[in-house]
Amino acid sequence: MGAASSVDGAFGASVLLTGYRGMLDGVELADSLSWDAHKWLFQTYSCGMVLVRDRRHLVSTYAAHPEYLADLLEGDEAANPWDLGPELTRPARGLKLWFTLQVMGSDGLAEAVEHGFDLARWAEDEVRRTPGAQVVSPAQMAMVNFRFVADGLTPRETDELNAEVSRCMVRSGYAGVFTTELSGARCLRICAIHPRRARRTCARPCAGSRRFETSSSRRARRPRGATRGPSQPRRRRFPQRRARSRRRSPPARPPARPRARAPRRGRRHGAPRGRS
């Protein structure tokens, strides 16, 4: 008996819906394919699925028949959902994907996925036009990897420079460009899968990362052990935010004393109503 083969489709399996499906030639030979719909099929977490060539393999792996389920198994020839996975009780995860397919159709989903290819290519074009940036791996699917380099920095300092660029961008809320490691070098990774982003938005992370790279490389170029003199005050990273945090709130006012009620004029307490 030969070993079964399984493909972890993750987010890349969505390419099978597009005109780029040739990139995944041979995936049809696998016995099973996992596919994360909460990634490049634009579903909320969690929504995953697995496609199998023979459903009996799932049943033979996960099916269990404890005593407390005996009444549910009588006269049921179809496989129950709990026989196809490790969960006895599970939510209707596939319902939201079904609704998306009904509204967008497979052609609409394919167009949205293909837009990610365009975003990655546009981002690569912006990186190549950015001084001090170099493409580490060209655009593929929806991803492109690049890094900043500066004269006079060691490989370790260059790695720290790119890590600092990523941290600054994340802290500022400008963009979520995180790091990865390729060929032993730290680089920045863009994964652009938003179906409504325009080309002009691809230039913003590159321009923003260039701005953060400039400030970070200045710190990295400072000689080790060098100290600032009196003419070199320490520059604050977020001066406006720090200034707001140092602003003192006005002193609290003491609680106002209750005013004494003035005596009511008119009839005395207990006097009968009517004209006096």
Backbone hydrogen bonds, N-H to C=O, Kabsch-Sander energy under -0.5 kcal/mol:
donor,donor_aa,acceptor,acceptor_aa,energy
7,V,32,S,-2.2
9,G,7,V,-1.2
9,G,34,S,-1.5
12,G,9,G,-0.8
13,A,9,G,-1.6
14,S,11,F,-1.3
15,V,12,G,-1.9
16,L,13,A,-1.8
17,L,14,S,-1.7
18,T,15,V,-1.7
21,R,18,T,-1.0
23,M,20,Y,-2.4
24,L,21,R,-1.9
25,D,22,G,-1.4
27,V,24,L,-2.0
29,L,26,G,-1.6
30,A,27,V,-1.5
31,D,5,S,-2.0
32,S,5,S,-1.1
33,L,51,L,-2.5
34,S,7,V,-2.4
35,W,49,M,-2.8
36,D,10,A,-2.4
37,A,35,W,-1.0
37,A,47,C,-1.4
38,H,47,C,-1.2
39,K,36,D,-1.2
40,W,36,D,-0.8
41,L,37,A,-0.8
42,F,39,K,-0.8
43,Q,37,A,-1.7
49,M,35,W,-2.2
51,L,33,L,-3.2
53,R,31,D,-2.5
57,H,54,D,-1.5
58,L,55,R,-0.8
59,V,55,R,-1.7
60,S,56,R,-2.6
61,T,57,H,-0.9
62,Y,58,L,-2.8
63,A,59,V,-2.1
69,L,66,P,-1.5
70,A,67,E,-1.5
72,L,69,L,-0.7
73,L,69,L,-0.7
73,L,70,A,-0.9
74,E,70,A,-0.5
76,D,73,L,-1.3
77,E,75,G,-0.8
83,D,80,N,-1.8
84,L,81,P,-1.7
93,R,91,P,-1.9
95,L,92,A,-1.1
96,K,93,R,-0.5
97,L,93,R,-0.6
98,W,94,G,-2.0
99,F,95,L,-2.2
100,T,96,K,-2.1
101,L,97,L,-2.3
102,Q,98,W,-2.0
103,V,99,F,-2.0
104,M,100,T,-3.1
105,G,100,T,-0.7
105,G,101,L,-1.1
108,G,104,M,-1.0
109,L,105,G,-2.0
110,A,106,S,-2.2
111,E,107,D,-2.2
112,A,108,G,-1.9
113,V,109,L,-2.3
114,E,110,A,-2.5
115,H,111,E,-1.4
116,G,112,A,-0.7
116,G,113,V,-1.2
117,F,113,V,-0.7
117,F,114,E,-0.6
118,D,114,E,-1.4
119,L,115,H,-2.3
120,A,116,G,-2.0
121,R,117,F,-1.9
122,W,118,D,-2.6
123,A,119,L,-2.4
124,E,120,A,-2.2
125,D,121,R,-2.1
126,E,122,W,-1.9
127,V,123,A,-2.2
128,R,124,E,-2.3
129,R,125,D,-1.1
130,T,126,E,-0.5
130,T,127,V,-1.3
133,A,130,T,-1.6
134,Q,147,R,-2.5
136,V,145,N,-2.4
137,S,145,N,-1.7
140,Q,143,M,-2.5
143,M,140,Q,-2.4
144,V,190,I,-1.7
145,N,137,S,-1.7
146,F,188,L,-2.4
147,R,134,Q,-2.1
149,V,132,G,-2.2
153,L,150,A,-1.3
158,T,154,T,-2.5
159,D,155,P,-2.1
160,E,156,R,-2.1
161,L,157,E,-2.2
162,N,158,T,-2.0
163,A,159,D,-2.1
164,E,160,E,-2.4
165,V,161,L,-2.0
166,S,162,N,-2.0
167,R,163,A,-2.2
168,C,164,E,-2.6
169,M,165,V,-2.1
170,V,166,S,-2.3
171,R,167,R,-2.6
172,S,168,C,-2.0
173,G,169,M,-0.8
173,G,170,V,-0.7
174,Y,169,M,-1.3
175,A,169,M,-0.9
177,V,175,A,-1.0
178,F,176,G,-0.7
178,F,189,R,-0.7
180,T,187,C,-2.2
182,L,185,A,-2.4
185,A,182,L,-1.8
187,C,180,T,-2.7
188,L,146,F,-3.8
189,R,178,F,-2.9
190,I,144,V,-2.6
191,C,189,R,-0.5
192,A,142,A,-2.5
192,A,190,I,-0.5
193,I,191,C,-0.8
197,R,194,H,-1.1
201,T,198,A,-0.9
202,C,199,R,-1.6
203,A,199,R,-0.6
203,A,200,R,-0.7
204,R,200,R,-0.6
206,C,202,C,-0.8
207,A,203,A,-2.6
208,G,204,R,-3.1
209,S,205,P,-2.6
210,R,206,C,-1.8
211,R,207,A,-1.9
212,F,208,G,-2.2
213,E,209,S,-2.4
214,T,210,R,-2.1
215,S,211,R,-1.5
216,S,212,F,-2.3
217,S,213,E,-2.9
218,R,214,T,-1.4
219,R,215,S,-1.2
220,A,216,S,-2.1
221,R,217,S,-2.2
222,R,218,R,-0.6
222,R,219,R,-0.7
226,A,223,P,-1.8
232,Q,229,G,-1.8
242,R,238,F,-2.5
243,A,239,P,-2.5
244,R,240,Q,-2.0
245,S,241,R,-1.8
246,R,242,R,-1.5
247,R,243,A,-0.8
247,R,244,R,-0.5
271,A,268,R,-2.0
